């Protein structure tokens, strides 16, 4: 995947420009059983053919979630990412733990990790969890957050 050093060196050069096609599913507060918890979630998939670089996928997924906000907000968020390697079990546990409170189950593509090659924990805070996975033909991103 990529290291924190690689990320800090390249992330600014990846912003903007043409985005590859991505499957972006957003789940607002009404997708969760406990609507008052102010939760939201994203499940994003991108083909490695369309986006052969996991760092570029991460940036384009952030842009698809409207994270490209005025400076210094995006810079603060980008520079705080962890880039910590995680196992398939850790990715699956994060998805299960933070997606379990949903009215309907998350899409199969974010739950079935056949051929899992590598993963990164990008954020790990009480109000925001973000994990990234690399599979043989795609990249996956799962994000959960709350404003409560």
N, C-alpha and C positions, 0 to 999 in steps of 0.2 A: 504494500500500500504506500504510505509515505510517513515520514517522520515529522515531528514538530518543527525541526530546523528547515526541512524542505518546504513545509507549509508556509512558514514565515517568510521564506525567500521568494516564494512564487505567488502567493494568493492574490496580491494586487494586480499582477499581470493577467490573471485569469478572469477578472471581472469585466463584464460587458461583452460585447460581441455576440455572435450568433450562438443560440442555445441549441443543443441536441434535443431531439424529441424525448420527453420524459413522461412516465405515467405518474401523475401527481394526484394523490387522494388526500383531501383535507377533511378532518373530522372536528366539527365545532362542539361547543358545550352540549348541544342537543343530541349528540351521538353517544353521550355517556349517561349511565343510570343516575348518577349523582350530579344533576345539572348545576346545582349551586356550587359545586367545587371548581367551576370556571376552568375546566380542562379543555385542551385541544390536542390534536395529534395529526401527524403527517406520516404517510407511507409513500415513498417515492422509489421508482425503479427506472433505471436507464440501461440501455444496451451497451455492452462493451464495444460493439461494432460502431455505434454512433458516438461513443465517448470512451476512447481507449485508455484514458488516464483517470484514476480514482480521485485525484485532487481536483481535476477539472469537473468531474461529476459532482463532487461535494459543493463546489462553488456554484455550479448551475442549479443544483437542488436548492441552495440557499436563495438564489435569485428567484426561483420559482415560488418560494414561500414569501416573497416580498421582503427579504432581509436586506435588500440593497437600499437602505435608508441613508439619510444625510450623515456625513461624518460629524462627530467622531463615533457615532453609535456603532456602525458596522465595523469600524477598526477595533473598537473595544471588544466586541463579540468575537471577531476573527482572531484577535491576538490572545484570547482566553481559551481557545480550543485546546483539548488535551492531546489528541493523537496517540492515545494509549492502546496498544494491541489488546484485542480480546478474542476469546475462543468462540466457537460456534455456540456452545452452551451459554456463555455470557450474553451473546447477542439475543439468543432465543429467550433467555430469562428476562432480559430487559423488555422485549416485546410483550411477553406474557404478563409480566408484572404490571406494566403501565397501560396495556391494552385490554386487560381483563375486565375493567369497569365499563366497557362499552356495551351499548344496547345490542348491536350486531357484531359478529366477529370481524376482525381485521381481514383484509384480503389474503388469499392463499399465498401470493407471491412474497409477502413479508414474513410468513410463518414457515414456509417450506424452504429449507436451506440446503437442498441437495447440491453436493459438490463444493460446499463452503471452502473457500481458499484462505481468506484472511478477513480480519475485521478491526475496527478502531472504535474506541469510545471517544467521542468528540466533546461531549459535555456531560457532567455528572453533578448536578446541583439539586437541591430539594425541590426546585420549581421547574427544572428543565433537564431532560434526559435525551441524548442524541447518540445513536450508534450507526455505524456504517459497515456494510459487508460487501465483500467481493466474491462473486460466484463465477463459474466458468464462462457464462455468457452475459452476465449482468452485474450491476451494482445496485445495492439497496440502501436506503436511508430510512430510519425510523426516528421520529421526534415526538416527544410528549412534553407538554408544558402546562402550567397552571398559573393564573394570576391571582389566585385566592390567597 
